[in-house]
Amino acid sequence: MVVSKNKKIIKKIPKSAKKKKLVKKVAPKKIVKENVKKIAKKTKKILKKKSSHLELKRSIKNPIISPSDNLWESKATFNPTALYADGKVHIIYRAIGDSDNSVLGYAESNDGFTIQNTFPKPIYFHFMNRGNNTSVPSISYVSGGGWGGGCEDPRVTLLGDTIYMTYTAFDGWGSVRMALTSISLKDFLDKCWNWKEPVLISPPGEIHKNWVLFPEKINGKYAILHSISPTIMIDYFNSLSELDGDNFIHSIHQNSPLWIKRDRFTRGVGPSPIETKYGWLVLYHKMEKDETYRYKLWVMILDKKDPTKVLYNSTGPILEPDLWYENEGYKSGVVYSCGVVIKDGKLFVYYGGADKVSAVATADLGKFLEELIHHKVLPLKINSIKK
């Protein structure tokens, strides 16, 4: 081909190549811009969270109770409940040892953070039929191990001079029920573990957990909170002796018509309620839609005279499973509280991490409550769930 000397040969660039070249030049700028926005958004969220008085502050001494060489607590020491009496914090925790049975251990602290004394043996057992009655079908139930059965997740409440304790009783085969026992405050402080014979307070053939007793009578009656979703349910009694092993509290369970209406992310109440000037302070466990594998701790305030009414509800979790001892255990991503006390103007929240250890986190009670009551009241969300 002959080309004039005054003309240049110009190669035509395919349109596809032009597009590729254009993408190479523009894409990095867009990615950087998007990353900057994401980082800024995340930083803003973190800063906002840190400035909140509703965020619990973990103790630098966590975990405060860990498995030991004792055979009965060699695998796990978790889900603690707590009581403040006689100038000390008394902690009762679920323990699992070589036998895979769940029992309860004891520890005490003067400052709420450091364990000064422990008891060398379990302070409570729940003796159940170990024959595994095969006429009752076995159930698929795993809760932090403890396949041998026993007592799980205690919650203590001091009423007058008596300490009441609710807990989950598992027979290792086909029964997961709520139990109630008690002990005098004097015997408890003297470490004479004269617990009253327990009674099962939930019906047979149903799975129930997370029931708590209010620390004061409400309208002259004992009150047991046994559901917070899809509705708050409380049963009242003139005397707790009405719960005699034949009379049961009927609550929401898997075969209940209300089961499909519950919020599948809300798991249940945490420690026994704490009375405040604004109402009953209630901590509860909940997951979030995009993180259903992580148990988090939330908080609400119920009306003092009518605790079925929610006055204030946190718009986000007050404690999330972010540290190693909340993820390295038998169940990763779990903070699970059964105990809370007020000491020196602070809220001490005792909780289990990763179904293995016990920990504590605190907040200034006054600031905590002031921020909570300024939150918009949000009812516990009810989701429709298909069977």
DRENDOTI-387157 format. One record per residue (C-alpha): x, y, z. Coordinates in nm, 3 decimals. Example, Ala and Ser with C-alpha at 12.3 -4.5 7.8 and 13.67 -1.06 7.14 Angstrom:
BEGIN
+---------+---------+---------+
|       X |       Y |       Z |
+---------+---------+---------+
|   1.230 |  -0.450 |   0.780 |
|   1.367 |  -0.106 |   0.714 |
+---------+---------+---------+
This chain:
BEGIN
+---------+---------+---------+
|       X |       Y |       Z |
+---------+---------+---------+
|   0.000 |   0.000 |   0.000 |
|   0.130 |   0.345 |  -0.095 |
|   0.092 |   0.625 |   0.150 |
|   0.158 |   0.989 |   0.095 |
|   0.458 |   1.133 |   0.282 |
|   0.238 |   1.412 |   0.416 |
|  -0.005 |   1.169 |   0.580 |
|   0.040 |   0.966 |   0.895 |
|  -0.074 |   0.610 |   0.932 |
|  -0.334 |   0.604 |   1.207 |
|  -0.427 |   0.270 |   1.359 |
|  -0.786 |   0.235 |   1.453 |
|  -0.834 |   0.137 |   1.816 |
|  -1.122 |  -0.104 |   1.875 |
|  -1.404 |   0.034 |   2.092 |
|  -1.363 |  -0.256 |   2.336 |
|  -1.000 |  -0.162 |   2.390 |
|  -1.096 |   0.198 |   2.458 |
|  -1.342 |   0.082 |   2.720 |
|  -1.082 |  -0.136 |   2.885 |
|  -0.836 |   0.150 |   2.897 |
|  -1.101 |   0.377 |   3.043 |
|  -1.190 |   0.123 |   3.311 |
|  -0.830 |   0.086 |   3.413 |
|  -0.798 |   0.457 |   3.468 |
|  -1.128 |   0.520 |   3.649 |
|  -1.185 |   0.204 |   3.858 |
|  -0.908 |   0.257 |   4.115 |
|  -1.039 |   0.606 |   4.195 |
|  -1.389 |   0.474 |   4.248 |
|  -1.267 |   0.191 |   4.468 |
|  -1.059 |   0.425 |   4.681 |
|  -1.353 |   0.663 |   4.714 |
|  -1.585 |   0.378 |   4.818 |
|  -1.331 |   0.243 |   5.067 |
|  -1.287 |   0.587 |   5.220 |
|  -1.663 |   0.613 |   5.264 |
|  -1.681 |   0.267 |   5.422 |
|  -1.393 |   0.339 |   5.661 |
|  -1.542 |   0.676 |   5.755 |
|  -1.882 |   0.516 |   5.816 |
|  -1.729 |   0.238 |   6.027 |
|  -1.514 |   0.484 |   6.224 |
|  -1.817 |   0.702 |   6.288 |
|  -2.009 |   0.400 |   6.414 |
|  -1.724 |   0.297 |   6.646 |
|  -1.681 |   0.648 |   6.784 |
|  -2.053 |   0.677 |   6.841 |
|  -2.057 |   0.343 |   7.021 |
|  -1.762 |   0.436 |   7.243 |
|  -1.932 |   0.757 |   7.352 |
|  -2.239 |   0.569 |   7.472 |
|  -2.290 |   0.519 |   7.846 |
|  -2.496 |   0.212 |   7.754 |
|  -2.184 |   0.029 |   7.642 |
|  -2.064 |  -0.200 |   7.918 |
|  -1.695 |  -0.181 |   8.005 |
|  -1.522 |  -0.516 |   8.041 |
|  -1.289 |  -0.583 |   8.331 |
|  -0.921 |  -0.613 |   8.243 |
|  -0.918 |  -0.918 |   8.471 |
|  -1.153 |  -1.114 |   8.245 |
|  -1.213 |  -1.398 |   8.240 |
|  -1.260 |  -1.398 |   8.617 |
|  -1.352 |  -1.768 |   8.644 |
|  -1.202 |  -2.036 |   8.419 |
|  -1.198 |  -2.417 |   8.415 |
|  -0.966 |  -2.568 |   8.676 |
|  -0.802 |  -2.897 |   8.768 |
|  -1.110 |  -2.994 |   8.972 |
|  -1.275 |  -3.282 |   8.793 |
|  -1.622 |  -3.130 |   8.829 |
|  -1.523 |  -2.801 |   8.657 |
|  -1.246 |  -2.909 |   8.423 |
|  -1.425 |  -2.822 |   8.098 |
|  -1.637 |  -2.511 |   8.155 |
|  -1.726 |  -2.252 |   8.422 |
|  -1.979 |  -2.017 |   8.269 |
|  -2.318 |  -1.841 |   8.273 |
|  -2.284 |  -1.696 |   8.626 |
|  -2.555 |  -1.544 |   8.840 |
|  -2.470 |  -1.304 |   9.123 |
|  -2.592 |  -1.165 |   9.454 |
|  -2.464 |  -0.871 |   9.660 |
|  -2.490 |  -0.935 |  10.034 |
|  -2.280 |  -0.884 |  10.346 |
|  -2.050 |  -0.646 |  10.156 |
|  -1.949 |  -0.907 |   9.899 |
|  -2.048 |  -1.023 |   9.554 |
|  -2.146 |  -1.390 |   9.562 |
|  -2.125 |  -1.569 |   9.229 |
|  -2.287 |  -1.900 |   9.138 |
|  -2.182 |  -2.044 |   8.803 |
|  -2.258 |  -2.344 |   8.587 |
|  -1.972 |  -2.594 |   8.577 |
|  -1.906 |  -2.894 |   8.354 |
|  -1.638 |  -3.149 |   8.427 |
|  -1.516 |  -3.488 |   8.315 |
|  -1.855 |  -3.651 |   8.372 |
|  -2.029 |  -3.405 |   8.135 |
|  -2.281 |  -3.329 |   8.410 |
|  -2.379 |  -2.969 |   8.482 |
|  -2.344 |  -2.864 |   8.846 |
|  -2.316 |  -2.526 |   9.021 |
|  -2.000 |  -2.379 |   9.171 |
|  -1.942 |  -2.082 |   9.401 |
|  -1.699 |  -1.789 |   9.412 |
|  -1.694 |  -1.457 |   9.599 |
|  -1.541 |  -1.118 |   9.539 |
|  -1.487 |  -0.810 |   9.754 |
|  -1.450 |  -0.561 |   9.470 |
|  -1.667 |  -0.737 |   9.211 |
|  -1.372 |  -0.805 |   8.979 |
|  -1.124 |  -1.019 |   9.170 |
|  -1.216 |  -1.363 |   9.301 |
|  -1.096 |  -1.397 |   9.662 |
|  -1.251 |  -1.729 |   9.756 |
|  -1.402 |  -2.030 |   9.584 |
|  -1.567 |  -2.340 |   9.719 |
|  -1.375 |  -2.663 |   9.645 |
|  -1.686 |  -2.867 |   9.564 |
|  -2.012 |  -2.806 |   9.379 |
|  -2.266 |  -2.624 |   9.596 |
|  -2.567 |  -2.762 |   9.410 |
|  -2.665 |  -3.071 |   9.211 |
|  -2.991 |  -3.152 |   9.042 |
|  -3.050 |  -3.522 |   9.081 |
|  -3.268 |  -3.664 |   8.809 |
|  -3.359 |  -4.008 |   8.682 |
|  -3.051 |  -4.133 |   8.499 |
|  -3.233 |  -4.435 |   8.359 |
|  -3.326 |  -4.243 |   8.042 |
|  -3.687 |  -4.353 |   8.012 |
|  -3.701 |  -4.459 |   7.648 |
|  -4.081 |  -4.440 |   7.650 |
|  -4.020 |  -4.065 |   7.626 |
|  -3.862 |  -3.974 |   7.291 |
|  -3.516 |  -3.820 |   7.309 |
|  -3.478 |  -3.456 |   7.212 |
|  -3.219 |  -3.272 |   7.009 |
|  -3.078 |  -3.041 |   7.273 |
|  -2.730 |  -2.901 |   7.313 |
|  -2.667 |  -2.611 |   7.549 |
|  -2.302 |  -2.552 |   7.620 |
|  -2.233 |  -2.923 |   7.654 |
|  -2.353 |  -3.096 |   7.968 |
|  -2.481 |  -3.398 |   7.779 |
|  -2.505 |  -3.588 |   8.105 |
|  -2.778 |  -3.353 |   8.225 |
|  -2.801 |  -3.154 |   8.546 |
|  -2.862 |  -2.788 |   8.633 |
|  -2.795 |  -2.508 |   8.387 |
|  -2.799 |  -2.127 |   8.385 |
|  -2.898 |  -2.034 |   8.742 |
|  -3.068 |  -1.705 |   8.832 |
|  -3.082 |  -1.600 |   9.199 |
|  -3.320 |  -1.352 |   9.360 |
|  -3.310 |  -1.229 |   9.720 |
|  -3.657 |  -1.179 |   9.867 |
|  -3.655 |  -1.092 |  10.237 |
|  -3.419 |  -1.334 |  10.409 |
|  -3.456 |  -1.607 |  10.145 |
|  -3.259 |  -1.663 |   9.827 |
|  -3.462 |  -1.819 |   9.546 |
|  -3.299 |  -1.978 |   9.245 |
|  -3.449 |  -2.073 |   8.910 |
|  -3.253 |  -2.288 |   8.666 |
|  -3.286 |  -2.514 |   8.364 |
|  -3.308 |  -2.882 |   8.459 |
|  -3.200 |  -3.127 |   8.189 |
|  -3.224 |  -3.502 |   8.236 |
|  -2.977 |  -3.581 |   7.958 |
|  -3.244 |  -3.748 |   7.749 |
|  -3.589 |  -3.602 |   7.685 |
|  -3.674 |  -3.332 |   7.939 |
|  -3.569 |  -2.965 |   7.955 |
|  -3.771 |  -2.793 |   8.225 |
|  -3.753 |  -2.499 |   8.463 |
|  -3.688 |  -2.570 |   8.831 |
|  -3.717 |  -2.362 |   9.148 |
|  -3.532 |  -2.401 |   9.478 |
|  -3.438 |  -2.177 |   9.772 |
|  -3.203 |  -2.136 |  10.067 |
|  -3.200 |  -1.906 |  10.368 |
|  -2.968 |  -1.606 |  10.342 |
|  -2.803 |  -1.709 |  10.670 |
|  -2.719 |  -2.059 |  10.549 |
|  -2.596 |  -1.919 |  10.220 |
|  -2.358 |  -1.672 |  10.385 |
|  -2.240 |  -1.944 |  10.626 |
|  -2.180 |  -2.170 |  10.324 |
|  -2.416 |  -2.433 |  10.459 |
|  -2.570 |  -2.543 |  10.135 |
|  -2.908 |  -2.647 |  10.270 |
|  -3.104 |  -2.595 |   9.953 |
|  -3.472 |  -2.674 |   9.957 |
|  -3.579 |  -2.971 |   9.748 |
|  -3.644 |  -2.834 |   9.399 |
|  -3.977 |  -2.837 |   9.219 |
|  -4.029 |  -2.838 |   8.844 |
|  -4.239 |  -2.535 |   8.752 |
|  -4.279 |  -2.587 |   8.375 |
|  -4.493 |  -2.864 |   8.223 |
|  -4.345 |  -3.195 |   8.103 |
|  -4.296 |  -3.246 |   7.730 |
|  -4.193 |  -2.884 |   7.663 |
|  -3.857 |  -2.707 |   7.637 |
|  -3.828 |  -2.395 |   7.854 |
|  -3.540 |  -2.169 |   7.960 |
|  -3.478 |  -1.817 |   8.090 |
|  -3.737 |  -1.773 |   8.365 |
|  -3.675 |  -1.527 |   8.648 |
|  -3.834 |  -1.422 |   8.975 |
|  -3.881 |  -1.051 |   9.052 |
|  -3.692 |  -0.934 |   9.366 |
|  -4.002 |  -0.765 |   9.507 |
|  -4.367 |  -0.856 |   9.522 |
|  -4.578 |  -0.681 |   9.260 |
|  -4.920 |  -0.574 |   9.379 |
|  -4.870 |  -0.798 |   9.680 |
|  -4.783 |  -1.111 |   9.481 |
|  -4.474 |  -1.306 |   9.379 |
|  -4.407 |  -1.259 |   9.009 |
|  -4.223 |  -1.486 |   8.764 |
|  -4.128 |  -1.350 |   8.421 |
|  -4.123 |  -1.638 |   8.173 |
|  -4.150 |  -1.486 |   7.825 |
|  -4.053 |  -1.163 |   7.650 |
|  -4.147 |  -1.254 |   7.291 |
|  -4.388 |  -1.225 |   7.118 |
|  -4.531 |  -1.077 |   7.436 |
|  -4.414 |  -1.029 |   7.794 |
|  -4.571 |  -1.298 |   8.012 |
|  -4.572 |  -1.293 |   8.393 |
|  -4.748 |  -1.528 |   8.633 |
|  -4.841 |  -1.411 |   8.985 |
|  -4.871 |  -1.616 |   9.304 |
|  -4.988 |  -1.547 |   9.658 |
|  -4.728 |  -1.801 |   9.769 |
|  -4.456 |  -1.981 |   9.577 |
|  -4.571 |  -2.300 |   9.750 |
|  -4.848 |  -2.300 |   9.489 |
|  -4.578 |  -2.433 |   9.256 |
|  -4.576 |  -2.779 |   9.412 |
|  -4.464 |  -2.998 |   9.121 |
|  -4.819 |  -3.054 |   9.000 |
|  -4.914 |  -2.693 |   8.929 |
|  -4.719 |  -2.548 |   8.636 |
|  -4.663 |  -2.217 |   8.460 |
|  -4.780 |  -2.236 |   8.100 |
|  -4.561 |  -2.037 |   7.865 |
|  -4.464 |  -2.012 |   7.500 |
|  -4.291 |  -2.322 |   7.361 |
|  -4.234 |  -2.494 |   7.028 |
|  -4.585 |  -2.642 |   7.010 |
|  -4.755 |  -2.323 |   7.129 |
|  -4.974 |  -2.124 |   6.882 |
|  -4.775 |  -1.813 |   6.979 |
|  -4.446 |  -1.978 |   6.879 |
|  -4.479 |  -1.878 |   6.513 |
|  -4.537 |  -1.515 |   6.611 |
|  -4.231 |  -1.478 |   6.827 |
|  -3.923 |  -1.283 |   6.726 |
|  -3.677 |  -1.556 |   6.634 |
|  -3.385 |  -1.324 |   6.714 |
|  -3.491 |  -1.253 |   7.074 |
|  -3.371 |  -1.544 |   7.286 |
|  -3.490 |  -1.463 |   7.637 |
|  -3.440 |  -1.267 |   7.957 |
|  -3.099 |  -1.257 |   8.127 |
|  -3.062 |  -1.190 |   8.503 |
|  -3.348 |  -1.130 |   8.745 |
|  -3.487 |  -0.775 |   8.709 |
|  -3.330 |  -0.487 |   8.899 |
|  -3.558 |  -0.225 |   9.057 |
|  -3.472 |   0.136 |   8.963 |
|  -3.651 |   0.470 |   9.001 |
|  -3.760 |   0.444 |   8.636 |
|  -3.894 |   0.090 |   8.654 |
|  -3.764 |  -0.266 |   8.629 |
|  -3.428 |  -0.290 |   8.454 |
|  -3.422 |  -0.607 |   8.244 |
|  -3.128 |  -0.738 |   8.042 |
|  -3.204 |  -0.984 |   7.764 |
|  -3.032 |  -1.187 |   7.494 |
|  -3.087 |  -1.117 |   7.129 |
|  -2.923 |  -1.175 |   6.792 |
|  -2.930 |  -0.941 |   6.494 |
|  -3.062 |  -1.022 |   6.149 |
|  -2.723 |  -1.010 |   5.978 |
|  -2.542 |  -1.186 |   6.265 |
|  -2.765 |  -1.469 |   6.377 |
|  -2.462 |  -1.665 |   6.499 |
|  -2.378 |  -1.405 |   6.767 |
|  -2.557 |  -1.374 |   7.102 |
|  -2.564 |  -1.013 |   7.223 |
|  -2.692 |  -0.842 |   7.535 |
|  -2.967 |  -0.577 |   7.521 |
|  -3.160 |  -0.386 |   7.787 |
|  -3.508 |  -0.248 |   7.852 |
|  -3.709 |  -0.095 |   8.137 |
|  -4.052 |  -0.229 |   8.232 |
|  -4.325 |  -0.042 |   8.416 |
|  -4.293 |  -0.088 |   8.792 |
|  -4.663 |  -0.163 |   8.857 |
|  -4.735 |  -0.335 |   8.525 |
|  -4.415 |  -0.509 |   8.406 |
|  -4.584 |  -0.630 |   8.088 |
|  -4.545 |  -0.273 |   7.961 |
|  -4.211 |  -0.172 |   7.803 |
|  -4.120 |   0.188 |   7.884 |
|  -3.771 |   0.207 |   7.735 |
|  -3.574 |  -0.025 |   7.512 |
|  -3.217 |   0.003 |   7.384 |
|  -3.188 |   0.052 |   7.009 |
|  -2.872 |  -0.157 |   6.999 |
|  -2.677 |  -0.413 |   7.202 |
|  -2.496 |  -0.307 |   7.520 |
|  -2.244 |  -0.591 |   7.496 |
|  -2.126 |  -0.788 |   7.194 |
|  -1.899 |  -1.096 |   7.172 |
|  -1.587 |  -0.925 |   7.037 |
|  -1.300 |  -1.044 |   7.258 |
|  -1.112 |  -1.374 |   7.244 |
|  -1.271 |  -1.525 |   7.557 |
|  -1.615 |  -1.460 |   7.405 |
|  -1.521 |  -1.655 |   7.094 |
|  -1.270 |  -1.922 |   7.193 |
|  -1.475 |  -2.189 |   7.365 |
|  -1.751 |  -2.439 |   7.301 |
|  -1.969 |  -2.188 |   7.120 |
|  -1.811 |  -1.894 |   6.945 |
|  -1.973 |  -1.552 |   6.951 |
|  -2.165 |  -1.577 |   7.278 |
|  -2.212 |  -1.339 |   7.571 |
|  -2.479 |  -1.478 |   7.803 |
|  -2.567 |  -1.312 |   8.132 |
|  -2.752 |  -1.460 |   8.428 |
|  -2.638 |  -1.218 |   8.698 |
|  -2.634 |  -0.846 |   8.774 |
|  -2.571 |  -0.650 |   9.094 |
|  -2.549 |  -0.284 |   9.192 |
|  -2.240 |  -0.191 |   9.391 |
|  -2.092 |   0.155 |   9.467 |
|  -2.318 |   0.321 |   9.210 |
|  -2.211 |   0.080 |   8.937 |
|  -2.391 |  -0.188 |   8.745 |
|  -2.193 |  -0.514 |   8.753 |
|  -2.302 |  -0.756 |   8.481 |
|  -2.175 |  -1.114 |   8.511 |
|  -2.182 |  -1.321 |   8.196 |
|  -2.056 |  -1.633 |   8.024 |
|  -1.817 |  -1.615 |   7.729 |
|  -1.824 |  -1.872 |   7.448 |
|  -1.994 |  -2.125 |   7.679 |
|  -1.664 |  -2.176 |   7.863 |
|  -1.564 |  -1.897 |   8.104 |
|  -1.717 |  -1.628 |   8.327 |
|  -1.655 |  -1.256 |   8.291 |
|  -1.781 |  -0.922 |   8.423 |
|  -1.854 |  -0.583 |   8.266 |
|  -1.967 |  -0.259 |   8.432 |
|  -2.133 |   0.075 |   8.373 |
|  -2.205 |   0.385 |   8.576 |
|  -2.564 |   0.314 |   8.681 |
|  -2.684 |   0.676 |   8.681 |
|  -2.544 |   0.757 |   8.337 |
|  -2.655 |   0.418 |   8.205 |
|  -3.016 |   0.481 |   8.307 |
|  -3.018 |   0.843 |   8.193 |
|  -2.911 |   0.745 |   7.844 |
|  -3.151 |   0.451 |   7.831 |
|  -3.458 |   0.661 |   7.912 |
|  -3.377 |   0.897 |   7.627 |
|  -3.393 |   0.612 |   7.378 |
|  -3.702 |   0.588 |   7.168 |
|  -3.936 |   0.321 |   7.303 |
|  -3.922 |   0.029 |   7.064 |
|  -4.143 |  -0.273 |   7.126 |
|  -3.982 |  -0.612 |   7.091 |
|  -4.016 |  -0.687 |   6.722 |
|  -4.251 |  -0.969 |   6.626 |
|  -4.164 |  -1.162 |   6.314 |
|  -4.388 |  -1.402 |   6.131 |
|  -4.214 |  -1.738 |   6.105 |
|  -4.316 |  -2.019 |   5.878 |
|  -4.348 |  -2.364 |   6.028 |
+---------+---------+---------+
